[in-house]
Amino acid sequence: MSIIPYRTPLEILKTKNYVSLIEGDPGIGKTTLALASALDSDKVTYISYNETEDSILSKAKNIVGKDPKNLKIIRMLSGNQKVVFSSILSSLKEGSTVIIDSVNAFLWNEKGMHQRALMQLVYEASKHKNGSLIFISEGSNDGTNFLRYLVDSYIKLEKEEILGLNARKITVLKDRDYPVSNYPFYFTFHNGFKLFEASYSFSALYGALKSKVKGWERPFSSSVISEPGITLYVQDTSLSSSFSKLYRYWLVVDYLLRKRKVVYLARPDEDETDIKETIKKMAGHSKGLIVAKAKGNLEEDLQGISNFNDSLIVSDLLTWETEALVDPSKYEFSLRRLLEATLKMNLVVILFAYSNYLGLSTVKKYALRERWLLEKETHVFLRTLKPPGPLYYVKLIEDKEPGLNLYMMS
């Protein structure tokens, strides 16, 4: 017997003859999620007690990029259940995806067992039609609590604080006859609705490290490429070492493809030949790339980069972690010299460190930019904390030419 994989929220909400419940606080994105799934259908009927027709049309246009031709909006200014029930049944019979926003308003005049009876009636009636039904809920009462158990799928939206900013998270709590994902989904409204599953798989990481990759359209200012100084990438301890390595290599490739000279300063435990061959495969060439072995002494390693004017230097702070512990004063003095060297030699220095590194607090004082990478259940996020910036989702695209994209979470 084959194992049926879990389905995304969009796939769930598109299911014919399904009754689904989307629950969450006001403004979280319930309407957008419902529309994003429904607008793929031939017909959509939106029964609104709350939002105006203009607001719904604006959200729909943002999703599909044009005025939707398959969307019918019924604005309910009263709770006449006969009118609503008739609209639901006729639309479902025509094969429409019907969205009721909100179920709380739909049940406003019903009390106790009458709410349950009405929900049961609507559910049973919808199962014998050709369309699908989506309820949107903004709060709990007897009717909505009962609906969670009655519906075929139950999807919850909420905000989650990540790196000091809020991201919108979707949790699938129920998908009748299908397994549900152990991980949440995240989504953004920036430049249209985008839904994110698990960020990467280890097979995709391996493929990205062993094949030519797509260019990286970064949202950061182009001045970052030429502005001298130290950029510090702080990685939460949750971030896998495999993804960390991929991200370092991808930055190197990004600059090589922009025709910059790049020096990869390898840790004493890293293999120089392997690094160079991997980056060469990813970039398609190694022109402008130098892979040098660090000695583990920052003062000595600084002397080794004296001939690398106008270059990008990438390294892992673990290289000098022992020095930071044994002689912190000397370590800080060397960091000041490194900062001076970046200005004199027009160097862009990118240093990677895990958040538990002992020398991290010292390096932060001399970093022009500080970015954090965080992994939450196979989802990877990035934010510039110095200077403060927006939150991004880091997505590894798995195909013949892997791509790495950043999506603003808003």
C-alpha positions in Angstrom: 0.0 0.0 0.0 1.5 3.4 -1.0 1.8 6.1 1.5 -0.3 9.2 0.7 1.8 12.3 1.3 0.5 15.3 3.1 -1.1 18.1 1.2 -0.5 21.9 1.3 -3.3 24.2 2.5 -4.0 25.3 -1.1 -4.4 21.7 -2.2 -6.7 21.0 0.7 -8.9 24.0 0.1 -9.3 23.1 -3.6 -10.7 19.6 -2.9 -14.2 19.0 -4.4 -17.0 18.1 -2.0 -14.8 19.3 0.9 -16.0 21.5 3.7 -13.1 23.4 5.3 -12.6 25.8 8.2 -10.0 28.6 8.2 -9.5 30.1 11.6 -7.4 33.1 12.8 -7.3 36.6 14.2 -8.6 39.6 12.1 -6.1 40.8 9.5 -4.0 37.6 9.6 -4.8 36.6 5.9 -7.7 34.3 6.0 -9.5 35.9 3.1 -6.4 35.9 1.0 -5.7 32.2 1.7 -9.3 31.3 0.8 -9.2 33.3 -2.4 -5.7 32.0 -3.4 -7.0 28.5 -3.4 -10.5 29.2 -4.8 -9.5 31.4 -7.7 -8.1 28.3 -9.5 -11.7 27.0 -9.7 -14.0 27.7 -12.6 -16.4 29.6 -10.3 -16.1 31.2 -7.0 -18.9 32.6 -4.8 -17.8 34.8 -1.9 -20.5 35.5 0.7 -19.3 38.4 2.8 -20.7 39.7 6.0 -17.6 41.8 6.8 -15.5 42.9 3.9 -16.7 45.2 1.1 -16.8 44.1 -2.5 -13.9 46.5 -3.4 -11.7 45.0 -0.6 -12.3 41.5 -1.8 -11.7 42.4 -5.5 -8.5 44.2 -4.5 -7.2 41.1 -2.7 -8.2 38.8 -5.6 -6.5 41.0 -8.1 -3.3 41.0 -6.0 -3.3 37.2 -6.1 -4.0 36.6 -9.8 -2.5 39.9 -11.2 -5.7 41.0 -12.9 -9.4 41.4 -12.3 -10.9 37.9 -11.7 -13.6 36.9 -14.1 -14.8 33.9 -12.1 -15.5 35.6 -8.8 -19.1 36.4 -7.7 -19.5 38.4 -4.5 -22.7 38.4 -2.4 -22.7 41.1 0.2 -24.9 40.1 3.1 -26.2 43.1 5.1 -28.5 40.9 7.2 -28.5 37.4 8.7 -31.4 36.1 6.6 -30.5 32.4 6.7 -32.9 31.3 4.0 -31.2 33.7 1.5 -27.7 32.5 2.5 -28.7 28.9 2.5 -30.2 29.1 -0.9 -27.1 30.9 -2.3 -24.8 28.3 -0.9 -26.8 25.4 -2.3 -27.3 26.9 -5.8 -23.6 27.9 -6.0 -22.4 24.4 -4.9 -24.7 22.8 -7.4 -23.0 24.8 -10.2 -19.6 23.5 -9.0 -18.5 26.7 -7.4 -16.1 27.1 -4.5 -18.2 28.9 -1.9 -16.5 31.0 0.8 -18.5 32.2 3.8 -16.9 35.1 5.6 -17.5 34.8 8.4 -19.2 31.8 10.0 -19.5 33.9 13.2 -21.8 36.3 11.4 -23.6 33.4 9.7 -24.5 32.0 13.1 -25.2 35.4 14.7 -28.9 34.9 15.3 -28.6 31.2 16.2 -28.2 29.9 19.7 -26.8 26.7 21.3 -28.1 23.6 19.6 -29.6 25.6 16.8 -26.1 26.5 15.7 -25.0 22.9 15.6 -28.1 21.9 13.8 -27.6 24.5 11.1 -23.9 23.6 10.7 -24.8 19.9 10.3 -27.5 20.8 7.8 -25.1 22.9 5.7 -22.4 20.3 5.9 -24.7 17.4 4.8 -26.2 19.4 2.0 -22.8 20.4 0.6 -21.6 16.8 0.4 -24.2 16.1 -2.3 -23.1 18.9 -4.5 -20.3 19.5 -7.0 -18.4 22.4 -5.4 -16.5 22.9 -2.2 -17.3 25.0 0.9 -14.9 27.2 2.9 -15.8 28.7 6.2 -13.8 31.6 7.7 -13.9 32.0 11.5 -12.6 34.9 13.6 -13.5 33.6 17.1 -14.9 30.8 19.1 -18.5 30.0 20.1 -20.5 26.7 20.4 -21.1 26.7 16.6 -17.5 27.2 15.5 -16.2 24.8 18.2 -18.6 22.1 16.8 -17.6 23.0 13.3 -13.9 22.0 14.0 -15.0 18.4 14.5 -17.6 18.4 11.7 -15.5 19.8 8.8 -13.2 17.8 6.5 -10.3 20.2 7.0 -9.3 22.6 9.7 -6.6 25.2 9.1 -5.3 27.7 11.6 -3.5 31.0 10.9 -1.5 32.9 13.4 1.5 35.2 13.8 4.8 34.0 15.1 7.7 36.2 16.2 10.9 35.4 14.3 14.0 37.5 14.7 12.0 40.2 16.3 9.4 40.5 13.6 6.1 38.7 12.9 5.7 36.0 10.2 2.4 34.6 9.2 2.2 30.8 9.9 -0.4 28.2 8.8 -0.9 25.0 10.7 -3.0 22.2 9.2 -4.8 20.5 12.1 -7.1 18.2 10.1 -7.3 16.9 6.6 -9.8 14.0 6.5 -8.4 10.7 5.1 -5.0 12.3 4.6 -2.0 12.7 6.9 -1.1 16.3 7.9 2.3 17.9 7.8 4.4 17.8 10.9 5.7 21.2 10.0 3.9 24.5 9.6 3.6 26.5 6.4 4.5 30.2 6.1 3.2 32.8 3.6 3.7 36.3 2.5 1.6 39.0 0.7 4.7 40.8 -0.7 4.5 40.9 -4.5 1.5 38.6 -4.5 0.5 35.7 -2.3 3.3 33.0 -1.8 3.1 29.9 0.3 6.2 28.2 1.6 6.6 24.5 2.4 9.7 23.0 4.0 12.6 25.1 2.9 14.9 22.4 1.7 15.8 18.7 1.7 19.3 17.3 2.2 19.1 15.8 -1.3 18.5 19.3 -2.7 21.5 20.6 -0.7 23.7 17.9 -2.1 22.4 18.7 -5.6 23.1 22.4 -5.2 26.6 21.8 -4.1 27.4 19.5 -7.0 25.8 21.3 -10.0 25.7 24.8 -11.6 23.3 27.0 -9.8 21.0 29.8 -11.0 21.9 33.5 -10.3 20.8 35.0 -7.1 18.6 38.1 -7.3 19.2 39.5 -3.8 16.9 42.2 -2.4 19.9 44.0 -0.7 21.3 47.2 -2.1 23.9 46.8 -4.9 26.2 49.0 -2.8 26.8 46.0 -0.5 28.9 44.5 -3.3 31.4 47.3 -3.3 31.1 49.0 0.1 34.2 48.0 2.2 33.7 46.7 5.7 32.8 43.6 7.7 29.4 41.9 7.3 28.7 39.4 10.0 26.3 36.4 9.5 25.2 35.1 12.8 23.6 31.6 12.5 21.3 30.3 15.2 22.4 26.9 16.5 19.3 25.5 14.9 20.7 26.0 11.4 22.2 22.9 10.0 25.9 22.9 9.2 25.0 21.6 5.6 22.8 24.6 5.0 25.4 26.9 6.5 28.0 25.6 4.1 25.7 26.0 1.1 24.9 29.5 2.1 28.6 30.5 2.3 29.4 28.9 -1.0 26.4 30.6 -2.6 27.6 34.0 -1.5 30.9 33.3 -3.1 29.3 32.2 -6.3 27.0 35.3 -6.2 30.1 37.6 -6.2 32.0 35.5 -8.8 29.1 35.8 -11.2 29.2 39.6 -10.7 32.9 39.4 -11.7 34.4 40.2 -8.4 37.6 38.7 -7.0 36.8 36.3 -4.1 39.1 34.9 -1.4 37.7 31.9 0.5 39.7 31.6 3.7 39.3 28.0 4.6 39.4 26.7 8.2 42.3 24.5 9.2 40.0 21.5 9.1 38.5 22.3 5.6 39.9 20.8 2.3 40.9 23.6 -0.1 40.7 21.4 -3.2 37.1 20.3 -2.4 36.0 23.9 -1.7 37.4 25.1 -5.0 36.0 22.3 -7.0 32.5 22.6 -5.4 32.4 26.4 -6.0 33.6 25.9 -9.6 30.8 23.5 -10.3 28.2 25.9 -8.7 29.5 29.0 -10.6 30.4 27.2 -13.8 33.9 28.7 -13.5 36.6 29.6 -10.9 37.9 32.8 -12.5 38.7 35.2 -9.8 38.5 32.7 -7.0 41.3 32.0 -4.5 41.0 29.4 -1.8 43.6 29.9 1.0 44.1 28.0 4.2 43.9 30.0 7.4 46.4 29.3 10.1 44.1 29.9 13.1 46.0 33.1 14.1 44.1 36.2 13.0 47.3 38.4 13.1 49.1 36.0 10.8 46.1 35.5 8.5 45.8 39.2 8.1 49.3 39.3 6.7 48.3 36.7 4.2 45.5 38.9 2.7 47.8 41.9 2.1 47.8 41.3 -1.6 44.0 40.9 -2.0 42.9 44.5 -2.9 39.4 45.0 -4.1 38.3 41.5 -3.1 35.6 39.8 -1.2 36.9 37.6 1.7 34.6 34.9 3.1 35.5 32.9 6.3 34.1 31.1 9.3 34.9 32.7 12.7 35.5 29.2 14.1 38.9 29.5 12.6 39.9 32.0 15.4 37.7 30.8 18.2 40.6 29.4 20.3 42.4 32.7 20.0 39.3 34.6 21.1 39.2 32.4 24.2 42.9 32.3 25.1 43.9 36.0 24.3 40.7 38.1 23.9 42.7 41.4 24.0 44.9 40.4 21.1 41.9 39.0 19.2 40.1 42.4 19.5 43.3 44.3 18.4 43.5 42.1 15.3 39.8 42.7 14.5 40.5 46.5 14.6 43.3 46.0 12.2 41.1 43.9 10.0 38.5 46.7 9.9 41.3 49.2 9.0 42.5 46.9 6.2 39.0 46.7 4.7 39.0 50.5 4.3 42.5 50.8 3.0 42.3 47.9 0.6 38.6 48.2 -0.4 37.8 44.7 1.0 34.3 43.3 1.6 34.8 40.8 4.5 31.9 38.4 5.2 32.3 36.4 8.4 30.0 33.5 9.5 29.5 32.5 13.1 27.1 30.4 15.2 25.4 32.3 18.0 27.3 30.4 20.7 30.8 31.3 19.5 32.8 32.9 22.3 34.4 35.6 20.1 31.0 36.7 18.6 30.4 39.7 21.0 33.8 41.2 20.1 33.3 40.9 16.3 29.8 42.5 16.6 31.5 45.7 17.7 33.4 46.0 14.4 30.7 44.7 11.9 29.2 47.2 9.5 26.3 44.9 8.9 24.9 42.1 11.1 22.5 39.5 9.6 20.9 36.6 11.4 20.0 33.2 9.9 17.5 31.1 11.8 16.0 27.7 11.0 12.5 26.7 12.3 11.5 23.2 11.5 13.2 23.1 8.1 12.2 26.7 7.3 15.1 29.2 7.1 14.7 32.9 7.8 17.1 35.8 7.4 17.1 39.3 8.8 19.5 42.2 8.9 19.6 43.4 12.5 22.4 46.0 11.9 21.0 48.2 10.4 17.5 46.9 11.1 15.8 45.4 8.1 12.8 43.3 7.1 12.4 39.6 7.6 13.1 37.3 4.6 12.3 33.7 3.9 15.2 31.7 2.4 14.0 29.2 -0.2 16.1 26.6 -2.0 14.5 25.8 -5.3 15.0 22.2 -6.3 15.4 21.7 -10.0 18.1 20.9 -12.6 19.7 24.3 -11.8 19.0 24.9 -8.2 18.1 28.5 -7.1 18.3 30.3 -3.9 15.7 33.0 -3.4 14.8 35.5 -0.6 11.2 36.5 -0.1 10.2 39.4 2.1 7.7 38.3 4.8 4.9 40.9 5.1 
